Amino acid sequence: MERALVRSALPAPSRHIVLTLAIWTDAEIAAIPEEFSKSLSEIAEATGLSRRAVVKHLELLEKNGWVKRTRPEYRAARAGAKTAYALCVPGAPRALALVHEVHQR
């Protein structure tokens, strides 16, 4: 992942967010386990970026295939459920298969 990220055209804040998410990611499943899921505010705090910047760069990361987000339904979110994050490497079939597997559970 590191080599692909360095070679990407992603802006620095996007790279920083991916690397921060990687800290919480279980390498075997390429996803953040539910018990370590983070809110946008927690990601902002961990990165030192504004919440608005985190939203913008997560959208960019998702659009470019670096992050897969699964958002909870409205009622679950109101009850405290957080978005699930999985990391991907665009063009890497194994990583994409892991993401698919994680979200089928």
MODELLER restraints for C-alpha pairs under 7 A, 6 or more apart:
rsr = mdl.restraints
at = mdl.atoms
rsr.add(forms.Gaussian(group=physical.xy_distance, feature=features.Distance(at['CA:1:A'], at['CA:89:A']), mean=6.12, stdev=0.5))
rsr.add(forms.Gaussian(group=physical.xy_distance, feature=features.Distance(at['CA:13:A'], at['CA:57:A']), mean=6.95, stdev=0.5))
rsr.add(forms.Gaussian(group=physical.xy_distance, feature=features.Distance(at['CA:14:A'], at['CA:57:A']), mean=5.19, stdev=0.5))
rsr.add(forms.Gaussian(group=physical.xy_distance, feature=features.Distance(at['CA:14:A'], at['CA:61:A']), mean=6.64, stdev=0.5))
rsr.add(forms.Gaussian(group=physical.xy_distance, feature=features.Distance(at['CA:17:A'], at['CA:47:A']), mean=6.67, stdev=0.5))
rsr.add(forms.Gaussian(group=physical.xy_distance, feature=features.Distance(at['CA:20:A'], at['CA:47:A']), mean=6.81, stdev=0.5))
rsr.add(forms.Gaussian(group=physical.xy_distance, feature=features.Distance(at['CA:24:A'], at['CA:32:A']), mean=5.67, stdev=0.5))
rsr.add(forms.Gaussian(group=physical.xy_distance, feature=features.Distance(at['CA:24:A'], at['CA:36:A']), mean=6.54, stdev=0.5))
rsr.add(forms.Gaussian(group=physical.xy_distance, feature=features.Distance(at['CA:25:A'], at['CA:31:A']), mean=5.05, stdev=0.5))
rsr.add(forms.Gaussian(group=physical.xy_distance, feature=features.Distance(at['CA:25:A'], at['CA:32:A']), mean=4.18, stdev=0.5))
rsr.add(forms.Gaussian(group=physical.xy_distance, feature=features.Distance(at['CA:25:A'], at['CA:33:A']), mean=6.90, stdev=0.5))
rsr.add(forms.Gaussian(group=physical.xy_distance, feature=features.Distance(at['CA:26:A'], at['CA:32:A']), mean=5.80, stdev=0.5))
rsr.add(forms.Gaussian(group=physical.xy_distance, feature=features.Distance(at['CA:26:A'], at['CA:33:A']), mean=6.63, stdev=0.5))
rsr.add(forms.Gaussian(group=physical.xy_distance, feature=features.Distance(at['CA:29:A'], at['CA:98:A']), mean=5.91, stdev=0.5))
rsr.add(forms.Gaussian(group=physical.xy_distance, feature=features.Distance(at['CA:29:A'], at['CA:102:A']), mean=6.57, stdev=0.5))
rsr.add(forms.Gaussian(group=physical.xy_distance, feature=features.Distance(at['CA:30:A'], at['CA:86:A']), mean=5.67, stdev=0.5))
rsr.add(forms.Gaussian(group=physical.xy_distance, feature=features.Distance(at['CA:30:A'], at['CA:87:A']), mean=5.53, stdev=0.5))
rsr.add(forms.Gaussian(group=physical.xy_distance, feature=features.Distance(at['CA:30:A'], at['CA:98:A']), mean=6.52, stdev=0.5))
rsr.add(forms.Gaussian(group=physical.xy_distance, feature=features.Distance(at['CA:30:A'], at['CA:99:A']), mean=6.60, stdev=0.5))
rsr.add(forms.Gaussian(group=physical.xy_distance, feature=features.Distance(at['CA:31:A'], at['CA:85:A']), mean=5.81, stdev=0.5))
rsr.add(forms.Gaussian(group=physical.xy_distance, feature=features.Distance(at['CA:31:A'], at['CA:86:A']), mean=3.88, stdev=0.5))
rsr.add(forms.Gaussian(group=physical.xy_distance, feature=features.Distance(at['CA:31:A'], at['CA:87:A']), mean=5.96, stdev=0.5))
rsr.add(forms.Gaussian(group=physical.xy_distance, feature=features.Distance(at['CA:32:A'], at['CA:84:A']), mean=6.91, stdev=0.5))
rsr.add(forms.Gaussian(group=physical.xy_distance, feature=features.Distance(at['CA:32:A'], at['CA:85:A']), mean=5.76, stdev=0.5))
rsr.add(forms.Gaussian(group=physical.xy_distance, feature=features.Distance(at['CA:32:A'], at['CA:86:A']), mean=6.21, stdev=0.5))
rsr.add(forms.Gaussian(group=physical.xy_distance, feature=features.Distance(at['CA:34:A'], at['CA:84:A']), mean=6.96, stdev=0.5))
rsr.add(forms.Gaussian(group=physical.xy_distance, feature=features.Distance(at['CA:37:A'], at['CA:82:A']), mean=6.35, stdev=0.5))
rsr.add(forms.Gaussian(group=physical.xy_distance, feature=features.Distance(at['CA:37:A'], at['CA:84:A']), mean=6.39, stdev=0.5))
rsr.add(forms.Gaussian(group=physical.xy_distance, feature=features.Distance(at['CA:38:A'], at['CA:82:A']), mean=6.68, stdev=0.5))
rsr.add(forms.Gaussian(group=physical.xy_distance, feature=features.Distance(at['CA:39:A'], at['CA:82:A']), mean=6.11, stdev=0.5))
rsr.add(forms.Gaussian(group=physical.xy_distance, feature=features.Distance(at['CA:40:A'], at['CA:51:A']), mean=6.31, stdev=0.5))
rsr.add(forms.Gaussian(group=physical.xy_distance, feature=features.Distance(at['CA:40:A'], at['CA:54:A']), mean=6.92, stdev=0.5))
rsr.add(forms.Gaussian(group=physical.xy_distance, feature=features.Distance(at['CA:41:A'], at['CA:51:A']), mean=5.85, stdev=0.5))
rsr.add(forms.Gaussian(group=physical.xy_distance, feature=features.Distance(at['CA:44:A'], at['CA:50:A']), mean=5.58, stdev=0.5))
rsr.add(forms.Gaussian(group=physical.xy_distance, feature=features.Distance(at['CA:44:A'], at['CA:51:A']), mean=5.16, stdev=0.5))
rsr.add(forms.Gaussian(group=physical.xy_distance, feature=features.Distance(at['CA:44:A'], at['CA:54:A']), mean=6.07, stdev=0.5))
rsr.add(forms.Gaussian(group=physical.xy_distance, feature=features.Distance(at['CA:61:A'], at['CA:67:A']), mean=5.55, stdev=0.5))
rsr.add(forms.Gaussian(group=physical.xy_distance, feature=features.Distance(at['CA:62:A'], at['CA:68:A']), mean=5.82, stdev=0.5))
rsr.add(forms.Gaussian(group=physical.xy_distance, feature=features.Distance(at['CA:65:A'], at['CA:88:A']), mean=6.45, stdev=0.5))
rsr.add(forms.Gaussian(group=physical.xy_distance, feature=features.Distance(at['CA:65:A'], at['CA:89:A']), mean=6.92, stdev=0.5))
rsr.add(forms.Gaussian(group=physical.xy_distance, feature=features.Distance(at['CA:65:A'], at['CA:90:A']), mean=5.31, stdev=0.5))
rsr.add(forms.Gaussian(group=physical.xy_distance, feature=features.Distance(at['CA:66:A'], at['CA:87:A']), mean=5.88, stdev=0.5))
rsr.add(forms.Gaussian(group=physical.xy_distance, feature=features.Distance(at['CA:66:A'], at['CA:88:A']), mean=4.70, stdev=0.5))
rsr.add(forms.Gaussian(group=physical.xy_distance, feature=features.Distance(at['CA:66:A'], at['CA:89:A']), mean=5.54, stdev=0.5))
rsr.add(forms.Gaussian(group=physical.xy_distance, feature=features.Distance(at['CA:66:A'], at['CA:90:A']), mean=6.12, stdev=0.5))
rsr.add(forms.Gaussian(group=physical.xy_distance, feature=features.Distance(at['CA:67:A'], at['CA:85:A']), mean=6.74, stdev=0.5))
rsr.add(forms.Gaussian(group=physical.xy_distance, feature=features.Distance(at['CA:67:A'], at['CA:86:A']), mean=5.75, stdev=0.5))
rsr.add(forms.Gaussian(group=physical.xy_distance, feature=features.Distance(at['CA:67:A'], at['CA:87:A']), mean=4.71, stdev=0.5))
rsr.add(forms.Gaussian(group=physical.xy_distance, feature=features.Distance(at['CA:67:A'], at['CA:88:A']), mean=5.66, stdev=0.5))
rsr.add(forms.Gaussian(group=physical.xy_distance, feature=features.Distance(at['CA:68:A'], at['CA:85:A']), mean=5.79, stdev=0.5))
rsr.add(forms.Gaussian(group=physical.xy_distance, feature=features.Distance(at['CA:68:A'], at['CA:86:A']), mean=5.06, stdev=0.5))
rsr.add(forms.Gaussian(group=physical.xy_distance, feature=features.Distance(at['CA:68:A'], at['CA:87:A']), mean=6.29, stdev=0.5))
rsr.add(forms.Gaussian(group=physical.xy_distance, feature=features.Distance(at['CA:69:A'], at['CA:83:A']), mean=6.46, stdev=0.5))
rsr.add(forms.Gaussian(group=physical.xy_distance, feature=features.Distance(at['CA:69:A'], at['CA:84:A']), mean=5.59, stdev=0.5))
rsr.add(forms.Gaussian(group=physical.xy_distance, feature=features.Distance(at['CA:69:A'], at['CA:85:A']), mean=4.80, stdev=0.5))
rsr.add(forms.Gaussian(group=physical.xy_distance, feature=features.Distance(at['CA:69:A'], at['CA:86:A']), mean=6.53, stdev=0.5))
rsr.add(forms.Gaussian(group=physical.xy_distance, feature=features.Distance(at['CA:70:A'], at['CA:83:A']), mean=5.63, stdev=0.5))
rsr.add(forms.Gaussian(group=physical.xy_distance, feature=features.Distance(at['CA:70:A'], at['CA:84:A']), mean=5.02, stdev=0.5))
rsr.add(forms.Gaussian(group=physical.xy_distance, feature=features.Distance(at['CA:70:A'], at['CA:85:A']), mean=6.63, stdev=0.5))
rsr.add(forms.Gaussian(group=physical.xy_distance, feature=features.Distance(at['CA:71:A'], at['CA:83:A']), mean=4.46, stdev=0.5))
rsr.add(forms.Gaussian(group=physical.xy_distance, feature=features.Distance(at['CA:71:A'], at['CA:84:A']), mean=6.39, stdev=0.5))
rsr.add(forms.Gaussian(group=physical.xy_distance, feature=features.Distance(at['CA:72:A'], at['CA:81:A']), mean=6.30, stdev=0.5))
rsr.add(forms.Gaussian(group=physical.xy_distance, feature=features.Distance(at['CA:72:A'], at['CA:82:A']), mean=6.47, stdev=0.5))
rsr.add(forms.Gaussian(group=physical.xy_distance, feature=features.Distance(at['CA:72:A'], at['CA:83:A']), mean=5.92, stdev=0.5))
rsr.add(forms.Gaussian(group=physical.xy_distance, feature=features.Distance(at['CA:86:A'], at['CA:99:A']), mean=6.10, stdev=0.5))
rsr.add(forms.Gaussian(group=physical.xy_distance, feature=features.Distance(at['CA:88:A'], at['CA:95:A']), mean=5.41, stdev=0.5))
rsr.add(forms.Gaussian(group=physical.xy_distance, feature=features.Distance(at['CA:88:A'], at['CA:96:A']), mean=6.04, stdev=0.5))
rsr.add(forms.Gaussian(group=physical.xy_distance, feature=features.Distance(at['CA:89:A'], at['CA:95:A']), mean=6.25, stdev=0.5))
